[in-house]
């Protein structure tokens, strides 16, 4: 699970069991995730962006 593998990230970026509205996370370039219990496999790649990064 995302929150378990990256507890410092979870503390800063999650509100309860949801991703803070100021962030968006893409998993493997395929889809966006907001749930900290999203299962991760070895080799998965996460891209985390501030929601205002797109300009």
PyMOL commands that set and color helices and strands:
alter all, ss='L'
color gray80, all
select helices_A, chain A and resi 2-5+7-13
alter helices_A, ss='H'
color red, helices_A
select strands_A, chain A and resi 14-15+18-19+23-27+31-33+46-50
alter strands_A, ss='S'
color yellow, strands_A
deselect
rebuild
show_as cartoon
